[in-house]
Amino acid sequence: MEIYFKENAAESILLIFLAITFLQSGFDKVTDWKGNLSWLTGHFAQSPLKKSVPILLAIVTVTEIIAGILSVMGLVHIILHNNTVFAFYGALVSCIALLMLFFGQRLAKEYVGAQTITVYLVPAVFLLFLVQS
């Protein structure tokens, strides 16, 4: 069995980055649901999202975990099979998760938080660009 890490080093590093980011974030939300919900309820108290926080937190949590799992699957498939299909979907779902978070921060008028999310969005979009062909 041939290993394709050298041919896909940039993609592999970006997939590891996204897997760490989203699996940690998603599992943190699952293991500290009440704490996250409490903080986010206060964070969005003055925004149009204030009544939707529990369902939106669930959607973001599931999306982040899916993004992390797809990123791990993408890493395995790109290294072992030189196949980017799971890497593409991992990058795509990661971008969607980040855009959801960015949208929420903007609505909450938390502009510094929105800037921080942009730092994560750039490598996710770059990975999407690398594996879309």
NORWOKA-V446743 format. One record per backbone hydrogen bond with DSSP energy under -1.0 kcal/mol. CO is the residue of the C=O (numbers start at 1). NH is the residue of the N-H. If there is no record, write none. Layout:
[[CO/NH] [CO/NH]]
This chain:
[[8/12] [9/13] [10/14] [11/15] [12/16] [13/17] [14/18] [15/19] [16/20] [17/21] [18/22] [19/23] [20/24] [21/25] [22/26] [23/27] [24/28] [25/29] [26/30] [27/31] [28/32] [32/36] [33/37] [34/38] [35/39] [36/40] [37/41] [38/42] [39/43] [40/44] [42/45] [44/47] [47/50] [49/52] [52/56] [53/57] [54/58] [55/59] [56/60] [57/61] [58/62] [59/63] [60/64] [61/65] [62/66] [63/67] [64/68] [65/69] [66/70] [67/71] [68/72] [69/73] [70/74] [71/75] [72/76] [73/77] [74/78] [75/79] [76/80] [77/81] [77/83] [79/4] [84/88] [85/89] [86/90] [87/91] [88/92] [89/93] [90/94] [91/95] [92/96] [93/97] [94/98] [95/99] [96/100] [97/101] [98/102] [99/103] [100/104] [101/105] [102/106] [103/107] [104/108] [105/110] [106/109] [109/111] [110/114] [111/115] [112/116] [113/117] [114/118] [115/119] [117/121] [118/122] [120/124] [121/125] [122/126] [123/127] [124/128] [125/129] [126/130] [127/131]]
